[in-house]
Amino acid sequence: MLRTALITQRDGAALTTDAEIELADWFTNQNPGFAPQSVTTTDEGLLVTYSLTTP
């Protein structure tokens, strides 16, 4: 099982390509205990997926 979050805005505005890249980098560069399992760009926004188990 996974937990997911779809991020569609940043600071109240729709995500731009640059914002998606910045957010994806921020999520993937988190410390191992906090980093998501995956970060995927979709047509709707940035999909961030975490495992339900703790590391």
All heavy atoms as a GROMACS GRO file, in nm:
protein
  418
    1MET      N    1   0.084  -0.118   0.000
    1MET     CA    2   0.000   0.000   0.000
    1MET      C    3   0.088   0.124   0.000
    1MET      O    4   0.196   0.126   0.058
    1MET     CB    5  -0.091  -0.002   0.121
    1MET     CG    6  -0.184  -0.122   0.122
    1MET     SD    7  -0.342  -0.098   0.202
    1MET     CE    8  -0.409   0.041   0.123
    2LEU      N    9   0.037   0.228  -0.062
    2LEU     CA   10   0.112   0.351  -0.076
    2LEU      C   11   0.028   0.470  -0.035
    2LEU      O   12  -0.094   0.468  -0.043
    2LEU     CB   13   0.157   0.369  -0.221
    2LEU     CG   14   0.242   0.257  -0.280
    2LEU    CD1   15   0.259   0.280  -0.429
    2LEU    CD2   16   0.375   0.249  -0.212
    3ARG      N   17   0.095   0.575   0.007
    3ARG     CA   18   0.031   0.705   0.031
    3ARG      C   19   0.073   0.794  -0.084
    3ARG      O   20   0.189   0.794  -0.124
    3ARG     CB   21   0.081   0.767   0.161
    3ARG     CG   22   0.039   0.692   0.285
    3ARG     CD   23   0.096   0.758   0.408
    3ARG     NE   24   0.241   0.737   0.407
    3ARG     CZ   25   0.328   0.810   0.474
    3ARG    NH1   26   0.288   0.912   0.546
    3ARG    NH2   27   0.456   0.784   0.468
    4THR      N   28  -0.021   0.869  -0.139
    4THR     CA   29   0.013   0.958  -0.249
    4THR      C   30  -0.041   1.098  -0.224
    4THR      O   31  -0.142   1.116  -0.155
    4THR     CB   32  -0.044   0.906  -0.383
    4THR    OG1   33  -0.185   0.897  -0.373
    4THR    CG2   34   0.014   0.772  -0.420
    5ALA      N   35   0.028   1.194  -0.282
    5ALA     CA   36  -0.017   1.333  -0.279
    5ALA      C   37   0.001   1.389  -0.419
    5ALA      O   38   0.108   1.372  -0.480
    5ALA     CB   39   0.064   1.414  -0.179
    6LEU      N   40  -0.102   1.453  -0.472
    6LEU     CA   41  -0.093   1.517  -0.602
    6LEU      C   42  -0.082   1.667  -0.579
    6LEU      O   43  -0.175   1.730  -0.529
    6LEU     CB   44  -0.216   1.484  -0.687
    6LEU     CG   45  -0.216   1.545  -0.827
    6LEU    CD1   46  -0.100   1.493  -0.910
    6LEU    CD2   47  -0.349   1.519  -0.896
    7ILE      N   48   0.031   1.722  -0.614
    7ILE     CA   49   0.056   1.865  -0.595
    7ILE      C   50   0.023   1.936  -0.726
    7ILE      O   51   0.081   1.906  -0.830
    7ILE     CB   52   0.202   1.889  -0.553
    7ILE    CG1   53   0.228   1.814  -0.422
    7ILE    CG2   54   0.230   2.038  -0.540
    7ILE    CD1   55   0.372   1.807  -0.382
    8THR      N   56  -0.072   2.027  -0.718
    8THR     CA   57  -0.119   2.096  -0.839
    8THR      C   58  -0.089   2.246  -0.839
    8THR      O   59  -0.100   2.310  -0.943
    8THR     CB   60  -0.271   2.077  -0.856
    8THR    OG1   61  -0.337   2.129  -0.741
    8THR    CG2   62  -0.306   1.930  -0.874
    9GLN      N   63  -0.051   2.300  -0.722
    9GLN     CA   64  -0.022   2.443  -0.713
    9GLN      C   65   0.098   2.466  -0.622
    9GLN      O   66   0.128   2.385  -0.535
    9GLN     CB   67  -0.140   2.519  -0.654
    9GLN     CG   68  -0.262   2.520  -0.739
    9GLN     CD   69  -0.370   2.609  -0.680
    9GLN    OE1   70  -0.364   2.651  -0.564
    9GLN    NE2   71  -0.471   2.640  -0.759
   10ARG      N   72   0.160   2.580  -0.642
   10ARG     CA   73   0.264   2.627  -0.550
   10ARG      C   74   0.239   2.775  -0.528
   10ARG      O   75   0.227   2.852  -0.624
   10ARG     CB   76   0.405   2.605  -0.608
   10ARG     CG   77   0.513   2.650  -0.511
   10ARG     CD   78   0.650   2.614  -0.556
   10ARG     NE   79   0.695   2.710  -0.656
   10ARG     CZ   80   0.819   2.712  -0.703
   10ARG    NH1   81   0.906   2.623  -0.664
   10ARG    NH2   82   0.853   2.802  -0.792
   11ASP      N   83   0.229   2.814  -0.403
   11ASP     CA   84   0.201   2.953  -0.366
   11ASP      C   85   0.074   3.004  -0.433
   11ASP      O   86   0.066   3.119  -0.476
   11ASP     CB   87   0.319   3.044  -0.400
   11ASP     CG   88   0.443   3.012  -0.320
   11ASP    OD1   89   0.429   2.962  -0.207
   11ASP    OD2   90   0.555   3.036  -0.370
   12GLY      N   91  -0.028   2.917  -0.445
   12GLY     CA   92  -0.157   2.957  -0.499
   12GLY      C   93  -0.166   2.965  -0.649
   12GLY      O   94  -0.270   3.003  -0.702
   13ALA      N   95  -0.059   2.929  -0.719
   13ALA     CA   96  -0.061   2.936  -0.865
   13ALA      C   97  -0.036   2.798  -0.924
   13ALA      O   98   0.030   2.714  -0.862
   13ALA     CB   99   0.046   3.033  -0.915
   14ALA      N  100  -0.090   2.775  -1.042
   14ALA     CA  101  -0.069   2.647  -1.110
   14ALA      C  102   0.081   2.622  -1.127
   14ALA      O  103   0.160   2.715  -1.142
   14ALA     CB  104  -0.137   2.648  -1.246
   15LEU      N  105   0.118   2.494  -1.122
   15LEU     CA  106   0.259   2.459  -1.136
   15LEU      C  107   0.308   2.487  -1.278
   15LEU      O  108   0.240   2.456  -1.376
   15LEU     CB  109   0.280   2.310  -1.106
   15LEU     CG  110   0.266   2.267  -0.962
   15LEU    CD1  111   0.292   2.116  -0.952
   15LEU    CD2  112   0.362   2.341  -0.872
   16THR      N  113   0.425   2.543  -1.287
   16THR     CA  114   0.493   2.559  -1.415
   16THR      C  115   0.593   2.444  -1.426
   16THR      O  116   0.619   2.374  -1.329
   16THR     CB  117   0.569   2.692  -1.421
   16THR    OG1  118   0.669   2.692  -1.318
   16THR    CG2  119   0.476   2.811  -1.403
   17THR      N  120   0.650   2.426  -1.543
   17THR     CA  121   0.751   2.322  -1.560
   17THR      C  122   0.868   2.346  -1.465
   17THR      O  123   0.918   2.252  -1.402
   17THR     CB  124   0.801   2.319  -1.707
   17THR    OG1  125   0.689   2.295  -1.792
   17THR    CG2  126   0.904   2.211  -1.727
   18ASP      N  127   0.913   2.470  -1.452
   18ASP     CA  128   1.023   2.500  -1.361
   18ASP      C  129   0.987   2.468  -1.216
   18ASP      O  130   1.070   2.414  -1.142
   18ASP     CB  131   1.065   2.648  -1.372
   18ASP     CG  132   1.136   2.679  -1.503
   18ASP    OD1  133   1.186   2.584  -1.567
   18ASP    OD2  134   1.142   2.798  -1.540
   19ALA      N  135   0.865   2.500  -1.176
   19ALA     CA  136   0.822   2.471  -1.039
   19ALA      C  137   0.816   2.320  -1.015
   19ALA      O  138   0.855   2.273  -0.907
   19ALA     CB  139   0.686   2.534  -1.012
   20GLU      N  140   0.770   2.244  -1.114
   20GLU     CA  141   0.765   2.099  -1.101
   20GLU      C  142   0.906   2.042  -1.083
   20GLU      O  143   0.929   1.955  -0.999
   20GLU     CB  144   0.697   2.034  -1.221
   20GLU     CG  145   0.548   2.053  -1.222
   20GLU     CD  146   0.482   1.987  -1.342
   20GLU    OE1  147   0.553   1.935  -1.431
   20GLU    OE2  148   0.358   1.988  -1.346
   21ILE      N  149   1.001   2.092  -1.160
   21ILE     CA  150   1.140   2.046  -1.150
   21ILE      C  151   1.196   2.079  -1.012
   21ILE      O  152   1.260   1.995  -0.948
   21ILE     CB  153   1.226   2.108  -1.262
   21ILE    CG1  154   1.183   2.050  -1.397
   21ILE    CG2  155   1.374   2.083  -1.237
   21ILE    CD1  156   1.242   2.123  -1.517
   22GLU      N  157   1.174   2.202  -0.965
   22GLU     CA  158   1.224   2.243  -0.833
   22GLU      C  159   1.163   2.158  -0.722
   22GLU      O  160   1.234   2.113  -0.632
   22GLU     CB  161   1.194   2.390  -0.808
   22GLU     CG  162   1.276   2.485  -0.893
   22GLU     CD  163   1.232   2.629  -0.877
   22GLU    OE1  164   1.148   2.659  -0.790
   22GLU    OE2  165   1.281   2.713  -0.955
   23LEU      N  166   1.032   2.136  -0.727
   23LEU     CA  167   0.966   2.055  -0.624
   23LEU      C  168   1.011   1.909  -0.630
   23LEU      O  169   1.034   1.847  -0.526
   23LEU     CB  170   0.814   2.065  -0.638
   23LEU     CG  171   0.751   2.192  -0.587
   23LEU    CD1  172   0.605   2.200  -0.629
   23LEU    CD2  173   0.764   2.203  -0.437
   24ALA      N  174   1.024   1.855  -0.750
   24ALA     CA  175   1.070   1.716  -0.764
   24ALA      C  176   1.210   1.702  -0.706
   24ALA      O  177   1.238   1.605  -0.634
   24ALA     CB  178   1.066   1.674  -0.910
   25ASP      N  179   1.298   1.797  -0.734
   25ASP     CA  180   1.433   1.793  -0.677
   25ASP      C  181   1.429   1.802  -0.525
   25ASP      O  182   1.502   1.731  -0.456
   25ASP     CB  183   1.519   1.908  -0.733
   25ASP     CG  184   1.563   1.885  -0.875
   25ASP    OD1  185   1.553   1.770  -0.925
   25ASP    OD2  186   1.608   1.983  -0.938
   26TRP      N  187   1.344   1.889  -0.473
   26TRP     CA  188   1.334   1.905  -0.328
   26TRP      C  189   1.288   1.774  -0.262
   26TRP      O  190   1.345   1.731  -0.163
   26TRP     CB  191   1.238   2.019  -0.294
   26TRP     CG  192   1.230   2.048  -0.148
   26TRP    CD1  193   1.317   2.124  -0.075
   26TRP    CD2  194   1.131   1.999  -0.057
   26TRP    NE1  195   1.278   2.125   0.056
   26TRP    CE2  196   1.164   2.050   0.071
   26TRP    CE3  197   1.019   1.920  -0.070
   26TRP    CZ2  198   1.088   2.022   0.182
   26TRP    CZ3  199   0.944   1.892   0.042
   26TRP    CH2  200   0.979   1.943   0.166
   27PHE      N  201   1.185   1.713  -0.318
   27PHE     CA  202   1.136   1.587  -0.260
   27PHE      C  203   1.239   1.475  -0.270
   27PHE      O  204   1.262   1.403  -0.175
   27PHE     CB  205   1.006   1.542  -0.330
   27PHE     CG  206   0.883   1.608  -0.275
   27PHE    CD1  207   0.816   1.703  -0.349
   27PHE    CD2  208   0.835   1.576  -0.150
   27PHE    CE1  209   0.702   1.765  -0.300
   27PHE    CE2  210   0.721   1.637  -0.099
   27PHE     CZ  211   0.655   1.731  -0.174
   28THR      N  212   1.301   1.459  -0.385
   28THR     CA  213   1.394   1.347  -0.404
   28THR      C  214   1.524   1.366  -0.328
   28THR      O  215   1.595   1.268  -0.304
   28THR     CB  216   1.423   1.322  -0.553
   28THR    OG1  217   1.473   1.440  -0.612
   28THR    CG2  218   1.297   1.276  -0.625
   29ASN      N  219   1.556   1.487  -0.287
   29ASN     CA  220   1.679   1.512  -0.212
   29ASN      C  221   1.659   1.514  -0.061
   29ASN      O  222   1.750   1.554   0.013
   29ASN     CB  223   1.745   1.642  -0.259
   29ASN     CG  224   1.806   1.626  -0.396
   29ASN    OD1  225   1.878   1.530  -0.422
   29ASN    ND2  226   1.776   1.718  -0.484
   30GLN      N  227   1.544   1.468  -0.015
   30GLN     CA  228   1.518   1.460   0.129
   30GLN      C  229   1.604   1.350   0.190
   30GLN      O  230   1.649   1.258   0.122
   30GLN     CB  231   1.370   1.429   0.155
   30GLN     CG  232   1.277   1.538   0.113
   30GLN     CD  233   1.298   1.665   0.194
   30GLN    OE1  234   1.289   1.665   0.315
   30GLN    NE2  235   1.328   1.772   0.125
   31ASN      N  236   1.627   1.358   0.321
   31ASN     CA  237   1.699   1.253   0.392
   31ASN      C  238   1.623   1.122   0.375
   31ASN      O  239   1.500   1.121   0.361
   31ASN     CB  240   1.713   1.287   0.539
   31ASN     CG  241   1.808   1.402   0.562
   31ASN    OD1  242   1.907   1.416   0.491
   31ASN    ND2  243   1.778   1.485   0.658
   32PRO      N  244   1.693   1.007   0.378
   32PRO     CA  245   1.629   0.878   0.352
   32PRO      C  246   1.500   0.852   0.431
   32PRO      O  247   1.407   0.795   0.377
   32PRO     CB  248   1.737   0.778   0.389
   32PRO     CG  249   1.864   0.851   0.364
   32PRO     CD  250   1.835   0.994   0.402
   33GLY      N  251   1.492   0.892   0.553
   33GLY     CA  252   1.371   0.869   0.631
   33GLY      C  253   1.252   0.951   0.587
   33GLY      O  254   1.138   0.920   0.621
   34PHE      N  255   1.275   1.054   0.508
   34PHE     CA  256   1.169   1.146   0.466
   34PHE      C  257   1.146   1.146   0.315
   34PHE      O  258   1.045   1.200   0.269
   34PHE     CB  259   1.200   1.288   0.512
   34PHE     CG  260   1.214   1.300   0.660
   34PHE    CD1  261   1.339   1.303   0.719
   34PHE    CD2  262   1.102   1.306   0.741
   34PHE    CE1  263   1.351   1.312   0.857
   34PHE    CE2  264   1.113   1.315   0.878
   34PHE     CZ  265   1.239   1.318   0.936
   35ALA      N  266   1.238   1.091   0.238
   35ALA     CA  267   1.226   1.093   0.092
   35ALA      C  268   1.111   1.005   0.046
   35ALA      O  269   1.089   0.897   0.101
   35ALA     CB  270   1.356   1.045   0.030
   36PRO      N  271   1.038   1.049  -0.054
   36PRO     CA  272   0.929   0.967  -0.108
   36PRO      C  273   0.984   0.848  -0.186
   36PRO      O  274   1.100   0.846  -0.227
   36PRO     CB  275   0.855   1.063  -0.200
   36PRO     CG  276   0.954   1.165  -0.238
   36PRO     CD  277   1.049   1.177  -0.124
   37GLN      N  278   0.897   0.751  -0.206
   37GLN     CA  279   0.933   0.634  -0.286
   37GLN      C  280   0.947   0.672  -0.433
   37GLN      O  281   1.031   0.622  -0.504
   37GLN     CB  282   0.827   0.527  -0.268
   37GLN     CG  283   0.864   0.393  -0.325
   37GLN     CD  284   0.763   0.288  -0.285
   37GLN    OE1  285   0.653   0.316  -0.240
   37GLN    NE2  286   0.802   0.163  -0.300
   38SER      N  287   0.861   0.766  -0.478
   38SER     CA  288   0.871   0.813  -0.616
   38SER      C  289   0.810   0.952  -0.628
   38SER      O  290   0.727   0.992  -0.549
   38SER     CB  291   0.802   0.718  -0.713
   38SER     OG  292   0.663   0.717  -0.692
   39VAL      N  293   0.856   1.023  -0.730
   39VAL     CA  294   0.802   1.154  -0.766
   39VAL      C  295   0.782   1.151  -0.917
   39VAL      O  296   0.877   1.129  -0.992
   39VAL     CB  297   0.898   1.268  -0.726
   39VAL    CG1  298   0.841   1.402  -0.769
   39VAL    CG2  299   0.926   1.266  -0.577
   40THR      N  300   0.658   1.173  -0.961
   40THR     CA  301   0.625   1.159  -1.103
   40THR      C  302   0.549   1.281  -1.151
   40THR      O  303   0.456   1.327  -1.085
   40THR     CB  304   0.535   1.034  -1.123
   40THR    OG1  305   0.597   0.921  -1.064
   40THR    CG2  306   0.510   1.008  -1.269
   41THR      N  307   0.589   1.332  -1.265
   41THR     CA  308   0.515   1.442  -1.328
   41THR      C  309   0.400   1.382  -1.408
   41THR      O  310   0.419   1.291  -1.488
   41THR     CB  311   0.608   1.522  -1.420
   41THR    OG1  312   0.716   1.575  -1.343
   41THR    CG2  313   0.533   1.637  -1.485
   42THR      N  314   0.279   1.433  -1.384
   42THR     CA  315   0.160   1.388  -1.457
   42THR      C  316   0.096   1.509  -1.525
   42THR      O  317   0.138   1.623  -1.502
   42THR     CB  318   0.057   1.324  -1.362
   42THR    OG1  319  -0.001   1.426  -1.280
   42THR    CG2  320   0.119   1.216  -1.275
   43ASP      N  321  -0.007   1.485  -1.605
   43ASP     CA  322  -0.079   1.596  -1.669
   43ASP      C  323  -0.148   1.685  -1.566
   43ASP      O  324  -0.170   1.803  -1.589
   43ASP     CB  325  -0.184   1.542  -1.767
   43ASP     CG  326  -0.122   1.481  -1.890
   43ASP    OD1  327  -0.005   1.513  -1.922
   43ASP    OD2  328  -0.190   1.400  -1.955
   44GLU      N  329  -0.181   1.628  -1.449
   44GLU     CA  330  -0.253   1.702  -1.345
   44GLU      C  331  -0.160   1.775  -1.248
   44GLU      O  332  -0.203   1.865  -1.177
   44GLU     CB  333  -0.344   1.608  -1.266
   44GLU     CG  334  -0.459   1.551  -1.345
   44GLU     CD  335  -0.419   1.430  -1.426
   44GLU    OE1  336  -0.323   1.360  -1.386
   44GLU    OE2  337  -0.480   1.405  -1.531
   45GLY      N  338  -0.034   1.733  -1.240
   45GLY     CA  339   0.059   1.794  -1.145
   45GLY      C  340   0.171   1.698  -1.108
   45GLY      O  341   0.205   1.610  -1.185
   46LEU      N  342   0.223   1.714  -0.989
   46LEU     CA  343   0.335   1.633  -0.941
   46LEU      C  344   0.281   1.529  -0.842
   46LEU      O  345   0.225   1.566  -0.739
   46LEU     CB  346   0.437   1.724  -0.873
   46LEU     CG  347   0.574   1.666  -0.848
   46LEU    CD1  348   0.645   1.635  -0.979
   46LEU    CD2  349   0.658   1.763  -0.767
   47LEU      N  350   0.297   1.401  -0.875
   47LEU     CA  351   0.247   1.293  -0.791
   47LEU      C  352   0.362   1.242  -0.704
   47LEU      O  353   0.463   1.194  -0.756
   47LEU     CB  354   0.192   1.180  -0.877
   47LEU     CG  355   0.131   1.062  -0.800
   47LEU    CD1  356   0.007   1.107  -0.722
   47LEU    CD2  357   0.095   0.950  -0.896
   48VAL      N  358   0.346   1.256  -0.572
   48VAL     CA  359   0.448   1.214  -0.477
   48VAL      C  360   0.395   1.092  -0.404
   48VAL      O  361   0.284   1.094  -0.350
   48VAL     CB  362   0.480   1.328  -0.376
   48VAL    CG1  363   0.592   1.287  -0.283
   48VAL    CG2  364   0.516   1.456  -0.451
   49THR      N  365   0.473   0.984  -0.402
   49THR     CA  366   0.429   0.856  -0.346
   49THR      C  367   0.523   0.813  -0.234
   49THR      O  368   0.644   0.814  -0.249
   49THR     CB  369   0.427   0.748  -0.455
   49THR    OG1  370   0.345   0.793  -0.562
   49THR    CG2  371   0.373   0.616  -0.401
   50TYR      N  372   0.461   0.776  -0.121
   50TYR     CA  373   0.534   0.727  -0.005
   50TYR      C  374   0.485   0.587   0.030
   50TYR      O  375   0.368   0.556   0.011
   50TYR     CB  376   0.508   0.816   0.118
   50TYR     CG  377   0.566   0.953   0.109
   50TYR    CD1  378   0.493   1.059   0.054
   50TYR    CD2  379   0.693   0.979   0.156
   50TYR    CE1  380   0.547   1.185   0.046
   50TYR    CE2  381   0.748   1.106   0.150
   50TYR     CZ  382   0.673   1.208   0.095
   50TYR     OH  383   0.726   1.334   0.087
   51SER      N  384   0.573   0.507   0.086
   51SER     CA  385   0.535   0.377   0.137
   51SER      C  386   0.460   0.397   0.267
   51SER      O  387   0.482   0.494   0.339
   51SER     CB  388   0.661   0.294   0.162
   51SER     OG  389   0.628   0.175   0.229
   52LEU      N  390   0.370   0.305   0.302
   52LEU     CA  391   0.300   0.314   0.429
   52LEU      C  392   0.387   0.270   0.546
   52LEU      O  393   0.362   0.306   0.660
   52LEU     CB  394   0.173   0.227   0.427
   52LEU     CG  395   0.055   0.285   0.351
   52LEU    CD1  396  -0.062   0.188   0.353
   52LEU    CD2  397   0.012   0.418   0.408
   53THR      N  398   0.491   0.194   0.516
   53THR     CA  399   0.581   0.148   0.623
   53THR      C  400   0.688   0.251   0.648
   53THR      O  401   0.728   0.324   0.557
   53THR     CB  402   0.645   0.013   0.587
   53THR    OG1  403   0.720   0.030   0.466
   53THR    CG2  404   0.540  -0.094   0.568
   54THR      N  405   0.736   0.257   0.768
   54THR     CA  406   0.843   0.351   0.801
   54THR      C  407   0.976   0.286   0.766
   54THR      O  408   0.990   0.164   0.771
   54THR     CB  409   0.841   0.387   0.950
   54THR    OG1  410   0.847   0.268   1.026
   54THR    CG2  411   0.717   0.465   0.984
   55PRO      N  412   1.074   0.368   0.728
   55PRO     CA  413   1.205   0.313   0.690
   55PRO      C  414   1.278   0.253   0.808
   55PRO      O  415   1.254   0.279   0.920
   55PRO     CB  416   1.280   0.433   0.634
   55PRO     CG  417   1.204   0.553   0.675
   55PRO     CD  418   1.068   0.509   0.718
   0.00000   0.00000   0.00000
